[in-house]
Amino acid sequence: MLSPIRGPVGTEPTVPAVGRNEDMDGYMDVDVDRSPMRVSPRAGRALRVRPATHEDQAQVVRLIAADRPAVPFPATAPVAWDRRPDRTVLVLHDRDGRLQGAMAVHRRTTPGRLTGGVAWLHCREAADAAEVLVRTVLARSGGLTAVTAFTDPSPWPPHLPGLPLHRRPVTTRAFLAHGFRPMDHRLLLHRPATSTIDRTALGPRTADAPPLWVSPEGALHRDRGSVGPPAPAVLWRRNLPRALEELDRADGRDVLAIVDLLAPGACELAAVLAGFGFDELDLLRSLVLT
């Protein structure tokens, strides 16, 4: 059952500076006030934030992999340890040194604007860990004109921007509780593999074959998912049946599609995909501090 969300369409708002800058080269003790999040399962757990080191790599990758969305990508698909020069990876650990969370933050300068944000954040959906990491973002946001979150491609396939609402409800609530609001709504849809031929004559399928994507024009492709403006639904109705028929004749594969719910004609496009066997997997949201 598709659940399109209606909302105002507009440009990214200008956000007043909030919080204060923190020196993140050392440890930071955080006294968590759990009342806004109503969290009390781990009373007294001391958590600290520090920059990631090379020794943290394996634990950070495991944190990221634990939040892999429920999409039919191979379990062997790589998870990124993000080392881009414009990002800083911070880790959250307890007093025993065990990592409880990690996030990549960035600052970017454009003419007249200094923006910052969260590229990704993973904490195994522990509410106290999510709370500390979001507060750390606020503490580092002094002097910024905008603070965004989840506007960059995710570190795991299918590499789409956005926080999965159904998969990551605790992290979503942590951001919303501190003033972040959605600025993008993208519906992630899935069509299971089907085939109208006898596959025994073709031999075994390639193991771990990743799904295909529906392009903005309604064709199939093998690259990362596209989040560009979609073509009119009438073009999808013309292109999609032929593309899916060719796929089923050759080698049935899972297919994924994205619908920007704030774009014109989104509801009609979602209905077209539903008519061809696509079901909702999740709702991807990018966030902005307002």
N, C-alpha and C positions, 0 to 999 in steps of 0.2 A: 504494500500500500504506500503510494508516494505521499510525501508530506511537504509540498512546497511552502515556503515561508515568504510572506509579503513584507516588504519594508521600504523605507525611503531610499531613493537612489540619489547619490551625490558624491562629491569629491571628499577626500580625506580631510577631516576638520583640523584646524590649528588648535593645538593643545597647550594650555599654560604649563609652565615648568612646575614640577612637583618634586617634593622630597629634597634630598641633599646628596652631594657626591660622597662616596665612601672610598677609602683606600683599600682596594681589593688585593693588594700584594701580600697581605697577612690574613690571619684567621679572623673571623667575625663571629662573636657569640650573639645568638639571637634569642631573645626572650619572647616566646610566641604567646600572644593573646588568642586563645582558641574560641572565645565567645562568638565572634562573628561567623565562624565556620561551624560552631557547635561540635568541636572535636575533643574527645577525651579518652580515646582508647590507649594512648601511649603516654600517660602523664609522666612528666619528669624527664622525657627523652631530650638530652642536650644535643643540638644540631649546630654545626658550624659550616660556613661557606668559605671556600678558598679557590684560587685559580687551579685548574687541572694541570697535572704533570704527566710526563710520558708513562709513568708507572700506573696511572689511573686508566689507561686506555682500555684494557680488557673489561674492567667493571663498567665503564661508561658505555661500551658497546653492548654489554648485557642489559643495561638499563634501557637503552634505545630499543633493542630487540624485543624486550618484554612488552613494549607498547605498540608493536607492529599491528596494523589494523587487520581486520578480518577480511582480507581480500585474497583471491586465489593466486597469489604470487608464490613461486617456489620457496620452500623453507631455506634453501641455500642462497637465495638472493642476498647480495651483500648489504651490510649496514655500515654507514659511513662514520668514521671518526673524523669530525670536521676540523680541519686545520687551516681554514681560509684566513688570510692575513687581516681581514677587516673584522674578524670575530674573536671574542674571548670566551673560552669554555670555562665555566665555573662548576665546581662540584660541591655537594652537600654531604657531610659525613657525620656520624655519631662519635661519641667519645672513644670508641674502640677502633675508629678509623674506617669502618665499613661505609661505603657510599650508599646514600639513601636517595640521591637525586643528582641531576646534572642539567645544565642548560647552556646554550650558546647565545651570547648577547653581542650587539654591534652598535656602532655609532657611524653615521654617514652624513656627509656635508654636501648640500646642494646650495645654489645661490640663495642667500638669505635665510637658510634653514639649517639647523642642526638636529637631526632626528636620531633616535635610538630605538632599540627594540629587542625582542626575543626571537631568534631564528627557530629554536626548538627547545623544549623542556620535557624532561622525563623523570618520573619519581615513583613508578609502579602504583600510581593513584593513591599514595599515602597522603591524607589531608594535611597533616602537620608539615610534611616536606613541601607540598605544593604551596602552603601558606608562607613558609620561610623564603622560598625561591621568588615568589611574587613580591614579597616585601623587599627583597634584595634588589629587584628591578626598580622599584620605586625609590629606593635609597640611592640608586645610581643615576637618577633621571634629572637631577638638577641642571638647569640651563638649557634643557631640550625644548624644542618647539612641538615635537610630536613623539609619542611612544606607541609603537605597534608591536604586535605579536603574531607569529605564525603566518607571515606574508611571504616567506621564502619556501622553496621546495623542501619537503621533509627528507630526513636522512635515510629513510627506507623506501623501497618501491611501494607505491607507484610514483614517489617523488612529487607529490602535489602539495601546494600550500594549504594551510588550514588545520585547525585543531578538530579532530573527529568528535562530534558532540556525543554520540552514543557510546563510543569506545572510551572516552576520557571525561566523564561527567565531573569527577572530583577536581581535576585541573581546570575545567571550564568554570566551575563555581568559584574557585580561588581567584581567578582573574576578574570575574564579574563582581565579586564582593569588594574589589578594590578599584572599581570605577571603569574597568575596561568594558567596551561595548562592541558587538559584532559590526563589521563594516563589509564583510563579504559572506555570502551564503551559497555554497556550491553543493549540489546533490551528487553523490557518488553512486552510480548504478552498476549493476552486474547482470549479465546474461550467461547462464551456465552453458557449458559446451554441449552441443547437440550434433547429431550426424544422421543423415538419411541413407547412408550406404553401409554395406557389410565391411567392417574394419578388419576382419580376419584376413581378407585378401590383401590388405596393405601392409600387414606386419605391425609390430608394436609402435606406438607413438614415441616421439622423442621425450625422454624423461624430463620432468620439471619444466615443461614448455610454459613460458609466461603467457598471460592473456594478451589479447589484442585490444586496441583502443578504437573507439569511434572518433573520427576527426570532427572538427567544427562543421565540415561540409557533409557529414554522414557517411564517409568512406572509412575503411579499416586501415590501420597502420600499426607498426610494431615498436614505435618509439614511446617516449614518456607521454603521459596524458596531457592534453592541451586544455588550457583554461582561457583561451582567447574567446572573442565574441562569437557566438554560434550563428550559423546560417539560418534562414527562415525554416520553419518546420516543414514547409512544402518541399524544400530541397531534401530534407532528411527522408521524407516519405518516398521520394523518387530514388535516392541513392541507397538507402539502407537495405531494402529487401534484396537487391542484387548483390550487395556486398556480403550479407549474411548467407545467402544461397551459395555463393562461390566458396565461402569459408566452410560450410557444412559439406559441400561436395569434395573439397580437397582434404581437409583435416580439421574436424570440429575442435574449436578452442573456446575457452571462456573469453568473454568480451566485456570491457568496462567502458563507461561513458560518464561524462561530467555535464551537468546542467547548471549554469549560473542562474540562480533563482531571482536575481535582481535585474536580469536582462529582459528586454521586451520579448514577449512570446514564450517565456520560460514554462508556463503551465502547459501550453499547447505542445511544446517540445517534450516535456516529461510524459505527457499522455501518449505521444507517438512512440517513445521508447517503451513505455509500459505495454503498448499494443504488440511490440515485437519481443516480448518476454523478458524485459529488463525489470529488476526489482531494486529497491533502495538498499544500499549497504550502510551508508552513513551520511551525515551532513557535516561538511567541512566549513569551519568558520575562521576567518582572520579577524583580529581584534585591534582596537585602537583605544587609547586612554582619553576619555572625554571629561 
